[in-house]
Amino acid sequence: MTIGSEAEGSDMAALYGGTRAGATGRQEEATMSEAAVREAFRIQAFYCARMDAPIYARLCEVIADRLGRDGEVARRVLDWPGEPTRDALPLRLIGGLHALVLDRADAALAAVFAGAVTEPEAIAAVLAATLEHHAGRLLPYLDGPPQTNEPGRAAALMVGLIAVARRAGLRLETLEIGASAGLNLLIDRYGVDLGGVVFGPAAPALTLRPDWRGAAPEPVALDIVATRGCDVAPLDARDPAQARRLESYVWPEAPERLARLRTAIAMLRAHGVALDRADAADWIEARLAEPQAAGVTRVLLHSVVWQYLPEATADRVRAAMAATGARVTRDRPLAWVMMEPDRAAGRQLVRVRLWPDDRGWETVASAHAHAAWIAPGAPPEQEPGIALPDGAVIRAG
């Protein structure tokens, strides 16, 4: 069964530039938008396959090839006005689908998410029924970016903080933008085991143990004295409904992620975090203007956030960091630690920058998107990847 016509070819030039004979005005825009959306689901399928998520890879391929225009959800997806890969459109839709599964609202869809249904025709039939019957629940998931507040990413960010601590030799104060529900503001309370070298408190409620693909790091004194964060639309994980939304963005192939998320939420409920509702640029400008204690490195921190920032906001963050970096001293340094996508290769890069004595950006590790594995050091320059439209390429920092 199909839910509509097969997608047109995926040639990038055809999707994102030029004109097609006979297509004009709104018709051409709609056609190009639909083709771009279908390609975005194929790109997401590539990422899912790279991250050992065959259920989601299969689902994305079916949506790319067989999603028709019947129903409000399908039309809104196919007529997406923005750049669908940068907007994480596939993860918005699939997050809504997973929420239905978690709430036991659709038994047929649950079979797809369990990997029991694998034939594209059968998956297409289930999706057609789900989109029709659950439009009211799915549409809100398209309204905002996925809130993948993955606690495992704290392990990748920790690699960056270790590099900062080793260079500056001081205590750390972290400022996280795009903090979602604030689960990675608990980075000072998590245990982090990197190749057998453990950082963090003596008896943590949660220890992160990524597959460490390299030599174990040398131990270093790491003292995080404060963690603060902001998000333009933070989730309150104390609210069961918002906690469920966080759970919906966990992929079904990784049940350990769901257990880890629930433990982190319990920790947040027990300890609380300093999380503000604020624009990233407004907030970081204000924080950088505050007095800084001697002997403390102030660190801007973020993970998989840059793609969601408006360009004007990103420019202001860059400018604020550059201006502050130009005047800091060795007893009050400034650092920037990020985990952001290398989209073409389907991996994340952990990069670090430190002022004064700025040496530019240093890549200290590559990682799985949810930090299931971390490889220290810069990755090989040339690795097979996937072609991306220009609008989906992110240049963070």
NORVENLIN-V119543 format. One record per helix or strand of 3 or more residues. SS is the DSSP state (H for helix, E for strand). FROM is the first residue (numbers start at 1). LEN is the number of residues. If there is no record, write none. Layout:
BEGIN
ss | from | len
SS | FROM | LEN
SS | FROM | LEN
END
This chain:
BEGIN
ss | from | len
H | 12 | 5
H | 25 | 26
H | 54 | 13
H | 72 | 7
H | 89 | 14
H | 107 | 7
H | 120 | 14
H | 135 | 8
H | 153 | 16
E | 171 | 6
H | 183 | 4
E | 191 | 4
E | 197 | 3
E | 224 | 8
H | 240 | 9
H | 255 | 17
E | 274 | 4
H | 280 | 10
E | 296 | 8
H | 306 | 3
H | 311 | 15
E | 334 | 9
H | 343 | 3
E | 347 | 9
E | 362 | 6
E | 373 | 4
H | 390 | 3
END
